[in-house]
Amino acid sequence: MTSAPSGFTVSLIGSTSFFSGLLASPPPIGNKTPNTGAFTALTTTGSFFSSGNVGIGTASPGTGTILDVQSTTAGVRFPNMTTTQKTAFTPAAGTVVFDTTLAKLCLYTGAAWQTITSV
């Protein structure tokens, strides 16, 4: 099992180690900056989970946001999949994907996929 940094506990789920604790001033991880608060790091992938808000491209994520992404040179890319791939699984309501067969964004309403078209 991986040893935890000072002030953290480590949990083992399967073969994956998780660190959890409270960060008073969390360091940036890659280009992701978690806000102050409870923090869990998934060590096998370098991913992390934060009970506060997360900023990408900003050191000060908006307080009313879970994820605050800022850029003046890039956009957000949703998962890309064909219509067949999209309809092969049942996602949570609110899931958005880019359907490469339709070349359109699609939103799952909780009952069906809806294609987002221009107005």
N, C-alpha and C positions, 0 to 999 in steps of 0.2 A: 504494500500500500504506500502511496505517496505521502510524504510528511507535509503537514499544513504549515503555512506561514504563521508567525506569531499572531495570536488573537483569532485564529480561524480554526474551524473543525473540518475534518475530511470525512467524506462518506464514500463508500464503495457500492456502486450499483452495477452488478455484472462485473465487467472488467474495466469500468469507467470510474475514475476518481473525481469527486466533486469537492471543491473547497467552498465553505460558506462562512460568513461572518459579517461584521459591520465595518464599513470603511468610512473613516471620517473625511478623508481626502483621497478619493480613488485615483489611481494613476490612469492615463490613457492606455488602451490596449489596441495596438495598431492605430487605425484612424478613428476608433470608437472611444468616446469619453463617457463613462457612466457618471451619473450624478451621485451626490452623497446618498448613502443609504445601504440597505442590505444588499449583499452581492454574492453570487454563486458563480464559480468558474468551472467550466467543463474542460478538463485538462487534455483530453485526447484530441480535440479538434481546435482548441484555442478559442472556442466560442465562450460567451458568458451570458448570464442572465442577471438582470438588475430589477429590484423591486421599485426603484425610482424611475426617472426618465433617462433616455439614452440620446446622445447627440452624435451625429456623424457630420463632420465639417463645421462643427460649432463646439466651443468649450462651455457654452451656456444654453443648454436645451430649454425650450419654452416650458414654463411650469405647468401648463395645461396639456402637455403632450406626453405620450409614452415614447414616441420616436420622433426626433426632430432632425431632418436631413436638410442641409444647406449647401448650395453650390451655385456658382454663376457660370460654370463651364460644363456641367453634366446633369443628366436627369436620372430618374429612377426607372429601373428595368424590372418588370414583373416576370414571373416564371413564364417561359415560352413552351407551348405544347400544341399538338395537333388536336382537332376536334375529337378524334377517337381517344386520344390520351386523356383529354379533359373530361369526357363522359365516362371514363373507366373508373373513376373514384367519386366518392361523395364527400365534398369538403364542408367546412363550417360555413354558415351564412356569412356573407361579406367577403368571401375569398375572391380575389381578382387574378386573372391570368390573361396572357396574350395568346389568343388562338391563332396559330400560324397558318391553318387551313383557311380561315376567314380573313386573316390579317386585321383582326379587331380585338380590342379589349373585351373581356367577358366577365360578368359578375354573377356569383352564385347567390340566389336570394334566400336559400334555405329550402326551397322547393324545386327550383329549376335554374338552369343557366340562362342569363339574359345577355344579349350582345349589346355593347355600348356603341351607339351610332352617333354620327355628327348631328348637330341641331341646325 
